[in-house]
Amino acid sequence: MSESTTLQKSTPLSSRITPKIEAHIRARILAGAIYREIAEEIGCGRPELISYVATRKPRWLREELARRRAADSRRTILYKPVARKSGSYDMRPVSVAYNTMHVLQMMEEGR
């Protein structure tokens, strides 16, 4: 990162992060970089960075997964009920290849 993106250490990390730095952190985390490297790049402490990322990483992962699924127009997502041992059930997404059979079935079911 350039000199302009390094952080001042006098205030909490969350108040020092700009959108540009957060985008950089997010890209590096999703690429699998280690915290020590990212902390050195932006000029903050590793524990401080871990604390900052901990609350945001689950959302970043969900958004990335949704982006990847949306980008693949050759697939169709269907939801299937899956029973639990407790008797309740979850609606789990199932990705199927896009073909006429699935489209016709979905049209019949009114989806």
C-alpha positions as CSV (number, residue, x, y, z in Angstrom):
1,M,0.0,0.0,0.0
2,S,1.1,3.5,-0.5
3,E,2.1,6.1,2.1
4,S,-1.4,7.7,1.9
5,T,-3.1,4.5,3.0
6,T,-1.1,3.8,6.1
7,L,-2.9,4.5,9.4
8,Q,-2.3,6.8,12.3
9,K,-2.2,4.8,15.6
10,S,-3.8,7.3,17.9
11,T,-7.5,6.4,17.3
12,P,-9.3,3.0,17.1
13,L,-8.8,1.1,13.9
14,S,-12.5,1.1,12.9
15,S,-12.6,4.9,12.9
16,R,-9.3,5.1,10.8
17,I,-10.4,2.8,8.0
18,T,-11.3,4.5,4.8
19,P,-13.4,2.7,2.1
20,K,-10.3,2.3,0.0
21,I,-8.4,0.6,2.8
22,E,-11.4,-1.6,3.7
23,A,-11.6,-2.7,0.1
24,H,-7.9,-3.6,0.2
25,I,-8.3,-5.5,3.5
26,R,-11.3,-7.4,2.1
27,A,-9.6,-8.3,-1.1
28,R,-6.5,-9.6,0.7
29,I,-8.5,-11.6,3.3
30,L,-10.6,-13.2,0.6
31,A,-7.4,-14.0,-1.4
32,G,-6.1,-15.9,1.7
33,A,-3.4,-13.4,2.9
34,I,-2.3,-13.7,6.5
35,Y,-3.1,-11.0,9.0
36,R,0.5,-10.1,9.7
37,E,1.1,-9.2,6.1
38,I,-2.0,-7.1,5.8
39,A,-1.3,-5.3,9.1
40,E,2.2,-4.4,7.9
41,E,0.8,-3.2,4.6
42,I,-1.7,-0.8,6.2
43,G,0.4,0.1,9.2
44,C,-1.6,-1.3,12.2
45,G,-1.2,-4.0,14.8
46,R,-2.1,-7.6,14.0
47,P,-4.5,-8.0,17.1
48,E,-6.2,-4.8,16.1
49,L,-6.7,-6.0,12.5
50,I,-8.0,-9.4,13.7
51,S,-10.6,-7.7,15.9
52,Y,-11.6,-5.4,13.0
53,V,-11.9,-8.3,10.5
54,A,-13.7,-10.7,12.9
55,T,-17.0,-8.8,12.7
56,R,-16.8,-8.3,9.0
57,K,-15.4,-11.5,7.5
58,P,-18.7,-13.5,7.7
59,R,-20.5,-10.8,5.7
60,W,-17.6,-10.6,3.2
61,L,-17.7,-14.3,2.7
62,R,-21.5,-14.4,2.2
63,E,-21.3,-11.5,-0.3
64,E,-18.5,-13.2,-2.2
65,L,-20.4,-16.5,-2.4
66,A,-23.5,-14.7,-3.6
67,R,-21.5,-12.8,-6.2
68,R,-19.9,-16.0,-7.5
69,R,-23.3,-17.7,-7.7
70,A,-24.9,-14.8,-9.5
71,A,-22.0,-14.7,-12.0
72,D,-22.7,-18.2,-13.1
73,S,-25.7,-17.9,-15.3
74,R,-25.3,-21.5,-16.5
75,R,-26.7,-22.8,-13.2
76,T,-30.1,-22.7,-11.5
77,I,-30.5,-22.6,-7.8
78,L,-33.4,-24.7,-6.4
79,Y,-34.3,-25.0,-2.7
80,K,-34.8,-28.4,-1.2
81,P,-36.1,-29.2,2.3
82,V,-33.6,-31.2,4.3
83,A,-34.8,-32.8,7.6
84,R,-32.9,-32.5,10.8
85,K,-32.8,-35.1,13.6
86,S,-34.9,-32.8,15.8
87,G,-37.8,-33.0,13.4
88,S,-37.4,-29.5,11.9
89,Y,-36.0,-28.9,8.5
90,D,-33.9,-26.4,6.6
91,M,-34.3,-25.1,3.0
92,R,-30.9,-25.8,1.4
93,P,-29.9,-24.3,-1.9
94,V,-29.0,-26.9,-4.5
95,S,-27.2,-25.8,-7.7
96,V,-28.3,-27.7,-10.8
97,A,-27.1,-27.2,-14.4
98,Y,-29.3,-24.9,-16.4
99,N,-31.2,-27.1,-18.9
100,T,-34.7,-27.2,-20.3
101,M,-35.9,-30.0,-18.0
102,H,-35.3,-27.9,-14.9
103,V,-36.8,-24.8,-16.4
104,L,-40.0,-26.7,-17.4
105,Q,-40.3,-28.3,-14.0
106,M,-40.0,-24.9,-12.3
107,M,-42.6,-23.4,-14.7
108,E,-45.0,-26.2,-13.8
109,E,-44.5,-25.5,-10.1
110,G,-45.1,-21.8,-10.6
111,R,-41.6,-20.5,-9.7
